[in-house]
Structure formats: structure tokens, C-alpha cells
Amino acid sequence: MTAKPPSTAPGVSSPQAGPNPASTVGAQAASAGRKPTSGSAAPASPSTAAASPGHTPANALVHVENLTKRYRTTTALRDFSLDLPAGHIVGLMGPNGCGKTTLLKILAGVLADYSGVVAIDGHAPGVATKKIVSYLPDADFLNLTWDAKQAISVYSRFFADFDAEKAASMVDFFELPTNRPLSEMSKGMGEKLQISLVMSRRARVFLLDEPISGVDPATRDVILEGILREFDPQSLLIVSTHLISDIEHFVDYALFVKEGRILLQGDADDLRAAHADSLDAIFRKEYR
């Protein structure tokens, strides 16, 4: 069966596929780099220092200033300020309901009803940023009738920056079947395919919302290895999770969020040294 590109409007899910790739994956942002290898220039350090209103610091790929987002009577984010340069892999950590998904949706351009300043490479989330942001939502978004080859073909048509060869390489690395529909794949297989597609765009910011949630520990390790394998250190990768122990070795910068605010943040090694403990142990203490 030949898959047709989703025809729903941005932000609207198709009955079979969930959010369509053009409106969710393409619309969203995020990415943080790994620490530089020997001989490369050190990336600028993330900061929460607020710039003058409406001004994005020169080295900030992602700039958030006094961001507040409310859902009726619930405040999901409160005066949230943050600057993230390229060259980092940022762990956006916190329990479910703390505001992680809301932040990523705003950066991705899925949510627009908020107060404060948000900029991706100097632009408010929207048409301009969709070209440089690749987003993995926290829900399945592919048509269940597609197999890996069809999914890669659809992405190739939707995104000018999509690297089909890289996607095929990731599918091969994950040892995924190429002619089996998603409806016949396991949860872990489906997650690996979605990640293969999202990470194969030539984006500057990658936003991954709970990419290892709902899969077994062995699959988590393989997924993280696959992400690192294809990650461009000149980009920014932001990964949200509540599974701190699984992702601790993967991130170089940690951002702990609680009740819509930044509770704690810093270079991962510096935090471990300052607290004389692992990020997982710090998380458990701070969220008791």
C-alpha cells in the first residue's frame, strides 16, 4: 500500500497516525550538543541570565525569557528564562506534569498562547523556525499502515532537509524490518523508527519528548546510542525525561524543572561534583 502524506492542518492529528509529521515533527524544535572532542572549540555555556527584553544573546540558539503558560486555572510554566547555545545535549528533567512537554511544544511552535519571549535562532517559533527544528512528540505520530521504507519516503517529500540515507542507516543500526507495517511492530520498534526519522533531518535544534519512556532498559540504551551516533555536535539537543538514571551518561547539561520553574541547572559534571552525588540521586533528593 502506498502511503499518502498526511493532509490534516498543522496541529491536527489524523485518526490513524496521530500528529502528522509536517505539523508536529517539522513544527517543533530542540537540540543540544555533546561535549567537544579534542581539538574542537568549546561550546558556549547555557545560562538563565535574562537579557534585555526582546534581545537574544548572540550565542543563544534557544532563548526563553519570562515565559509563562497557563491552561485555564493551571500554570504550566512560571517566569521561565533560559539561554541555550549549540554544542550541548541538555537533559530536561522532572516528574510528569512539571512543564517539560509544554516547554518543548512552545519551542516547537505547537503552542502559541503564552506570555514572554521565545526565540529559536533569533526568530519566534513559527514558519521560520520549522526549517531548523526537528521535534519528537510524546505520542505516536506515524500512520500504522506504513513500513520503514514508506515512512522514509513520506519524510523525504515533506522535509527538504531530510537525509534519507541517514534514516536508512539508523533503521539498519536499530535492526528494524523495512517491510513490516507499524501495526505489527513492537512499542520499542515504533519508537526507534520515529527517532530515526526525527534525527535524520539537518536541523539545528532537536527536541525529543520522553524518547525512552515506555520501553525496556535494554531498548533505552540502544535508542540513546542511536541518537548519539547520528548527532551533529554543531546542533542543540534537548531531551525531556523522568528516567534520570538512564539518561545521566547521555547529557552534558542538566535542567531540573519543578512546578513550571527551573529548580536546578548546570553542567552535569559540575552538578555531580558540587553535590558529591549522581544526577539521579540529586533528583531523588530534590523531588522528595
URJO-V669024 format. One record per pair of residues at least 6 apart in sequence whose C-alpha atoms are under 8 Angstrom apart, sorted by the first residue. I is the first residue (numbers start at 0). J is the second residue. Records with the same first field share a line. If there is no record, write none. Layout:
I: J  J
This chain:
0: 144
1: 149
2: 144  145  149  150  153
3: 153
4: 153  157
5: 13  19  20  21
7: 13  19
8: 22
9: 19  21  22  23
10: 18  19  22  23  109
11: 18  19  22
12: 18  19  140
13: 19
15: 141  142  143
16: 139  140  141  142  143
17: 138  139  140  141  142
18: 138  139  140  141
19: 140  141
20: 140  141  154  157
21: 157  158
23: 107  109  134  135  136
24: 133  134  135  136  197
25: 129  130  132  133  134  158
26: 107  108  109  125  126  128  129  132  133  134
27: 103  104  105  106  107  108  109  129  132  133  134  135  206
28: 103  106  107  108  119  128  129  131  132  133  134  204  205  206
29: 103  106  107  132  133  134  203  204  205  206  207  235  236  237
30: 85  87  88  89  132  203  204  205  206  234  235  236  237  238
31: 83  84  85  86  87  88  89  204  205  232  234  235  236  237
32: 85  86  87  88  89  230  231  232  233  234  235  236
33: 86  87  88  232  250  251
34: 41  42  86  87  88  232  251
35: 41  42  86  232
42: 84  85  86  87
43: 58  84  85  86
44: 83  84
45: 59  81  82  83  84  265
46: 81  82  83
47: 80  81  82
48: 80  81  82
49: 64  80  81
50: 56  64
52: 64  116
53: 116
55: 62  118  121
56: 62  82
58: 84  85
59: 82  83  84  85  120
60: 82  83  84  85  118  119  120  121  235
61: 81  82  83  84  117  118  119  120
62: 80  81  82  83  116  117  118  119  120  121
63: 79  80  81  82  115  116  117  118
64: 78  79  80  81  115  116  117
65: 77  78  79  80  114  115  116
66: 76  77  78  79  80  113  114  115  116  117
67: 74  75  76  77  78  79  113  114  115
68: 74  75  76  77  112  113  114
69: 75  76  113
74: 259
75: 96  97  98  101  258  259
76: 98  101  102  258  259  260
77: 259  260
78: 115  260
79: 259  260  261
83: 235
84: 235
85: 203  232  233  234  235
86: 232  233  234  235
87: 232  234  235  236  250  251  252
88: 235  236  237  238  249  250  251  252
89: 235  236  237  238  250  251  252  253  254
90: 237  238  239  240  246  250  251  252  253  254
91: 99  237  238  239  240  253  254  255  256
92: 99  239  240  241  243  253  254  255  256
93: 99  240  241  255  256  257  282
94: 240  241  257
95: 241
96: 258
97: 256  257  258  259
98: 256  257  258  259
99: 239  256  259
100: 137  208  239
101: 110
103: 206  208
104: 110
105: 111  124
106: 117  118  119  124
107: 124  125  129  132  133  134  206
108: 124  125  129
116: 123
117: 123  124
118: 124
119: 128
120: 128
122: 128
130: 160  202
131: 201  202  203  204
132: 202  203  204  205  206
133: 197  198  200  202  204  205  206
134: 197  205  206  207  208
135: 193  194  197  206  207  208  210
136: 207  208  209
137: 207  208  209  210
139: 190
141: 150  193
142: 181
143: 180  181  182
144: 180  181  182
145: 179  180  181
146: 177  178  179  180  181
147: 170  175  176  177  178  179  180  192
148: 177  178
150: 196
151: 163  166  167  196
152: 163
154: 161  196
155: 161  162  163
158: 200
160: 200  201  202
161: 199  200  201
162: 199  200  201
163: 199
165: 199  229
166: 195  196  198  199
167: 195
169: 195  225  229
170: 177  191  192  195
172: 225
173: 191  221  222  225
175: 188  192
181: 189
186: 213  214
187: 214  215  218
190: 210  211
191: 222
194: 210  226
197: 205
198: 205  226  229  230
199: 229
202: 234
203: 233  234  235
204: 234  235  236  237
205: 234  235  236  237
206: 236  237  238
207: 236  237  238  239
208: 238  239  240
209: 238  239  240  241
210: 238  239  240
211: 218  219  222  240
212: 240  242
216: 245
219: 245
220: 245
223: 246  249
240: 246
243: 278  279  282
244: 278  279
247: 278  279
250: 267
251: 266  267  268
252: 264  265  266  267
253: 263  264  265  266  267
254: 261  262  263  264  265
255: 261  262  263  264  282
256: 262  263
264: 270
267: 278
270: 278
271: 277  278
274: 281
